[in-house]
């Protein structure tokens, strides 16, 4: 009996400590104080459910006398997940890939970090599935069956997020705008084409910001976005486009250094909202498929923003691709704040 209690206490403590470390990493990833932590965030709830499932599975295996579940293997699983989590965290602090290396318009270092954290998450899924398969079935699961279950589990997660993005509540308060000269419209950066030409995605976002500006919803426009090698920054290209459209450039602020949505939300928090005493709102302009993630990231940063959707329309193929990509990005953000 004492050995069973020790087994449960030690392994549960290691897993709860790992969960706490994961929570801390998420806030470190965004340079936020852990004082901002809230268990009500969707990503934190998902993390908690996975760990609760593993700990509860260990408890059931002891209660039901599942002697075929090797306790040494359980301990090894926990050590492996600890190692993978630590390696993933180190990758956020140590530059491994050159700044000039990009994949899908994203810095190579960020892609590597995303892959490492994903491998860590898959190891947790494998741990969870292997444990519960042995509890619910008389047969020992094979490696192939476990991998098949992991793929199925990932697909279910991504389908859920895809539906969430595609059916986000556009009647929510986030989309309700009021005319106020103290409002600030923030345009999130998007791709720049060869020759420093704004892509249709970027130009549509700027057009929406200009429309809001002219209709009196705001009197300041902020253009965000850094640059890939050999290009002007996204915000500089956006500025030139807005100038051609006849906007008073004294009402435009340019941000040249961010390269991701999380960096742009962080910049908004620390530069536009820090010590701001006016009653105006921040109105973030982006594409409809992107805005659910924008809102989730803003919630994580504990900032209140409004959003406005650009008029850019995609064909079915492009819309499917972008929403799948956004589903993966939101999945990574919920789990790791990347």
CORKA-V383720 format. One line per field, one symbol per residue. burial: I if it has 9 or more other ideal C-beta (glycine too) atoms within 8 Angstrom, else O. Layout:
burial=???
//
This chain:
burial=OOOOOOIIOOIIOIIIOIIOIIIIIIIIIIOOOOOIOOOOIOIIIIIIOIIOIIIOIIIIIIOOOIOOIOOOOIIOIIOIIIOIIOIIIOIIOOOOOOOOOIOOOIIIIIIIIIOIIIIIIIIIIIIIIIIIIIIOOOOOIOOOIIIOIIOOIIOOIIOOIIOIIOOIOOOOOOIOIOOIOOIIIIIIIIOIOOOIOIIOIIIIIIIIIIOIIOOOIIOIIIIIIIIOOOIOIIIIIIIIIIIOIOIOOOIIOIIIOIIOIIIIIIIIIOOIIOOOOOOIIIIIIIIOIIIIIIIIIIOIIOIOIIIIIIOIOOOOOOIOOIIIOIIIIIIIIIIIII
//
